[in-house]
Amino acid sequence: MKKFVQNFLLFIKVIILLGIISLFIALCIFTVGNKDKDEVKDQKSDKKIEESKDEKREYSYTIENDKLFITLNNKILNEVPIKLNNILGLDKSTNEIDKKLYQIDDNKIIFIAKENSDVSLIISDDFGYTWHSEKLNLEDSDIAVPMYLHFFSKDSAILVLSCDVAMRKTMAKIALTNNGAKSWQTSNLGNDGYITISIDSDIEFFSIDLGFISNPLNGGDSAELYMIENQATSFTKVNLEEQFVKSGNENVYLNWKDIYDYIQLPKLEDGKLKLTVTQGNDGDYMGGKISAKYESTDMGKTWQFVEEYIPNN
């Protein structure tokens, strides 16, 4: 009888042990299954994120049937209420508008129209679904022609105006708005609020407090660079440190500034301003193909020479 009880207890222990093992195995399978489901779920989420990145919304414009339209991912979205003949900066041979005279981004969609002597800004704050017009009311606005316009927010913008042109030079003024172009305040830069630059100047502002003008000289043989700061209250010429030039002939001295004399607009990359200095239209040093590269880590206050190189384009 005692042996039977011992065998029976052993049998019960085995059954309990097998039950524990089975429960452990089932728990492991359940955990792995859930982990696999979570991984699949995460993969699907990642895929959705990647798809949303791929579906980037790109706004631009197109001209069809003598009408101007806003496009979304190359598909026509809304018409711009402006006559083609009144669009400033439009090249009718290519149907392209001067990039300095329109803006399509998250801050604004804006085009400039001129009818007779009136200049107006055609503006949308909702990607072209609704529009309003703001007439440009400024001193000399009857003769002023916009050269550059950019909004940094829905309200603040900088406008560069050409007011008098002679020999491809213009008396230009800079105006600012902080109320969405309802009113403008002109700066007092230069002589009586005017600066003299070429009508072929390249202009770029990175903020309301920092901009640059690359001012061509001698028909494009050379160009100076000017920096505009502090809401257009400071206008200074950018001077770059000269480097030694190898002439290949020890009896021939080459002047750095005589070679690299066309300073282009800087570009903002990775928190640094980078600019290229080319040889201009008359450059013949090393076939005229080599340029000089400079960069600034303090937003244009100082510049450091980087290298001589051959640009890709």
C-alpha positions in Angstrom: 0.0 0.0 0.0 2.8 2.4 0.9 4.5 1.7 -2.4 1.3 2.4 -4.3 0.9 5.8 -2.5 4.6 6.7 -3.4 4.0 5.8 -7.1 0.8 7.8 -7.1 2.5 10.9 -5.7 5.3 10.5 -8.2 2.7 10.3 -11.0 1.1 13.5 -9.7 4.4 15.3 -9.6 5.2 14.3 -13.2 1.7 15.5 -14.3 2.3 18.9 -12.5 5.8 19.2 -14.0 4.5 18.4 -17.5 1.7 21.0 -17.0 4.3 23.6 -16.0 6.5 22.8 -19.0 3.5 23.0 -21.3 2.4 26.3 -19.8 5.9 27.7 -20.2 6.1 26.6 -23.9 2.6 28.1 -24.6 3.7 31.4 -22.9 6.9 31.5 -25.1 4.9 30.9 -28.3 2.4 33.6 -27.3 5.3 36.1 -26.6 7.1 35.4 -29.8 3.8 35.6 -31.8 3.0 39.0 -30.3 6.6 40.2 -30.9 6.3 39.1 -34.6 3.0 41.0 -34.8 4.6 44.1 -33.3 7.5 43.9 -35.7 5.1 43.6 -38.6 3.1 46.5 -37.2 6.2 48.6 -36.8 7.3 47.7 -40.4 3.9 48.8 -41.7 4.2 52.0 -39.7 7.7 52.6 -41.0 6.5 51.9 -44.5 3.7 54.5 -44.1 6.2 57.0 -42.9 8.4 56.3 -45.9 5.4 56.6 -48.2 4.4 59.9 -46.6 8.0 61.2 -47.2 7.8 60.0 -50.8 4.5 61.8 -51.2 6.1 65.2 -50.8 3.9 68.2 -51.7 5.7 70.3 -54.3 4.0 73.5 -55.3 5.0 75.4 -58.5 3.3 77.2 -61.4 2.4 76.6 -65.0 1.1 78.6 -67.9 -1.6 77.1 -70.2 -4.0 78.7 -72.6 -2.7 82.2 -71.6 -3.5 81.6 -68.0 -1.3 81.2 -64.9 -2.0 78.3 -62.6 -0.6 77.0 -59.3 0.3 73.3 -59.5 0.7 70.6 -56.8 3.1 67.8 -57.8 2.8 68.9 -61.4 -1.0 68.8 -61.4 -3.0 72.0 -61.9 -4.5 73.2 -58.6 -5.8 76.8 -58.8 -5.8 79.7 -61.3 -4.0 82.9 -60.4 -6.2 86.0 -61.0 -3.6 87.9 -63.1 -3.3 88.7 -66.8 -0.2 87.3 -68.4 0.7 90.7 -70.0 0.8 92.2 -66.5 3.1 89.7 -64.8 6.4 91.3 -64.0 9.4 89.1 -64.8 7.7 86.9 -67.3 9.7 85.7 -70.3 7.0 85.0 -72.9 9.4 83.0 -75.0 9.9 80.4 -72.3 6.9 81.0 -70.1 9.2 81.3 -67.1 9.0 84.0 -64.4 12.1 85.6 -62.9 12.6 83.6 -59.7 13.4 86.9 -57.8 9.9 88.2 -58.6 7.6 85.5 -57.3 7.3 83.1 -54.4 5.6 79.8 -53.8 6.2 78.3 -50.3 4.6 77.7 -46.9 4.8 81.4 -46.1 3.2 82.9 -49.2 2.2 82.5 -52.8 2.8 85.8 -54.4 3.2 87.3 -57.9 3.8 90.9 -59.0 1.6 92.6 -61.5 2.0 96.0 -63.2 -0.8 97.7 -65.1 0.0 101.2 -66.5 2.1 102.7 -63.6 0.4 100.7 -60.8 2.3 97.9 -59.2 0.3 95.3 -57.2 1.2 92.2 -55.3 -1.2 89.3 -56.0 -1.2 87.2 -52.8 -2.6 83.9 -51.5 -2.1 82.6 -48.0 -3.9 79.3 -48.6 -2.0 77.8 -51.6 -4.1 79.6 -54.2 -7.7 78.9 -53.0 -8.3 82.5 -52.3 -6.4 85.7 -53.4 -6.1 89.3 -52.5 -4.3 92.2 -54.1 -2.1 94.8 -52.3 -1.2 97.9 -54.3 2.4 99.0 -53.8 2.1 102.5 -52.4 5.6 103.9 -52.0 7.5 107.1 -52.8 8.6 106.9 -56.4 6.2 103.9 -56.8 5.1 105.3 -60.2 8.6 104.7 -61.6 9.8 102.0 -59.3 10.2 98.4 -60.7 10.6 95.5 -58.2 14.0 93.7 -58.6 13.5 91.2 -55.7 10.8 90.2 -53.3 10.7 87.6 -50.5 8.5 86.9 -47.5 10.0 85.3 -44.5 6.7 84.8 -42.8 3.1 85.6 -43.6 3.7 89.2 -42.6 7.4 90.2 -42.9 9.2 90.7 -46.2 11.9 92.6 -48.0 11.5 94.3 -51.4 14.3 95.7 -53.6 13.1 98.4 -56.1 14.8 99.8 -59.2 13.9 103.5 -59.3 16.1 105.0 -62.1 18.1 103.2 -64.7 21.0 104.6 -66.8 23.9 102.7 -68.5 22.6 99.4 -66.9 23.0 100.9 -63.4 20.0 101.7 -61.2 19.3 103.8 -58.2 17.7 101.1 -56.0 15.9 101.3 -52.7 15.0 98.7 -50.1 11.6 98.5 -48.4 10.3 96.3 -45.6 6.8 95.3 -44.5 5.7 93.7 -41.2 1.9 93.6 -42.0 1.7 91.4 -45.1 2.4 94.1 -47.7 -0.4 96.5 -46.5 2.3 99.1 -46.0 6.0 99.4 -46.5 8.8 101.3 -44.9 11.9 102.3 -46.9 15.4 102.0 -45.5 17.8 104.9 -45.4 20.8 103.1 -47.0 23.1 104.9 -49.3 22.5 108.4 -50.7 19.1 109.6 -49.6 17.9 106.0 -49.3 19.3 104.9 -52.6 22.1 102.5 -53.5 23.6 102.3 -56.9 23.8 98.7 -58.3 23.7 97.0 -61.7 20.3 96.0 -63.0 21.9 92.6 -63.6 22.6 92.1 -59.9 21.9 88.8 -58.2 20.1 89.3 -54.9 19.4 86.9 -52.0 18.1 87.4 -48.5 18.3 84.6 -45.9 16.3 86.6 -43.3 15.0 90.0 -42.6 18.4 90.8 -41.1 20.8 89.3 -43.6 21.0 89.6 -47.4 23.6 89.8 -50.2 23.9 91.5 -53.6 26.3 90.3 -56.2 26.9 93.4 -58.3 28.4 92.8 -61.8 30.9 95.3 -63.2 32.5 95.8 -66.6 29.8 93.9 -68.4 30.2 90.8 -66.3 34.0 90.7 -66.2 34.0 91.1 -62.4 31.5 91.5 -59.6 31.5 92.9 -56.1 29.6 91.4 -53.1 27.6 93.5 -50.7 26.1 92.4 -47.4 22.9 93.9 -46.0 22.2 93.5 -42.3 19.9 94.5 -39.5 16.7 95.1 -41.4 18.4 96.9 -44.2 20.1 99.5 -41.9 23.7 98.3 -42.8 25.2 98.0 -46.3 28.8 96.9 -46.5 31.2 95.6 -49.2 32.5 92.0 -48.6 36.3 91.8 -48.8 38.0 88.4 -49.2 41.5 87.5 -48.2 43.8 87.1 -51.2 45.9 83.9 -51.7 49.2 83.1 -53.4 48.8 82.2 -57.1 51.1 79.7 -58.7 52.0 81.0 -62.2 54.2 78.2 -63.3 56.8 80.8 -64.1 58.9 82.2 -61.3 59.5 85.4 -63.3 55.8 86.0 -63.6 53.7 87.4 -60.7 50.0 86.9 -60.7 47.6 89.0 -58.6 44.9 86.9 -56.9 42.2 89.7 -57.3 43.0 90.1 -61.0 42.2 86.4 -61.5 39.3 85.7 -59.0 37.3 88.8 -59.4 33.6 87.8 -59.8 32.1 87.1 -56.4 28.9 85.2 -56.6 26.0 85.0 -54.1 26.7 82.8 -51.1 24.6 79.7 -50.4 23.6 78.5 -47.0 24.5 74.9 -46.4 24.7 73.0 -43.1 24.7 76.3 -41.1 27.6 77.8 -43.1 27.6 80.4 -45.8 29.6 79.2 -48.8 30.5 81.3 -51.8 32.3 80.8 -55.1 34.6 83.4 -56.8 35.0 82.9 -60.5 37.2 84.5 -63.1 34.3 86.4 -64.8 33.7 86.6 -68.5 37.3 87.5 -69.3 39.0 84.8 -67.2 41.8 82.9 -68.8 43.8 81.5 -65.9 44.0 77.7 -66.3 41.5 78.0 -69.1 39.2 80.1 -67.0 37.7 76.9 -65.5 39.1 77.1 -62.0 37.2 79.0 -59.2 38.0 79.8 -55.6 35.8 78.7 -52.7 35.3 80.6 -49.4 33.1 79.9 -46.4 31.8 81.7 -43.3 30.8 80.1 -40.0 29.5 83.4 -38.5 26.9 84.3 -41.2 29.1 86.5 -43.3 31.0 88.5 -40.7 34.3 86.8 -41.6 35.3 84.6 -44.5 37.9 81.8 -44.8 39.5 80.6 -48.0 38.8 76.9 -48.6 40.3 75.8 -51.9 40.7 76.3 -55.6 38.5 73.9 -57.6 36.7 73.2 -60.8 32.9 73.6 -60.4 30.7 70.8 -61.7 28.7 73.2 -63.8 
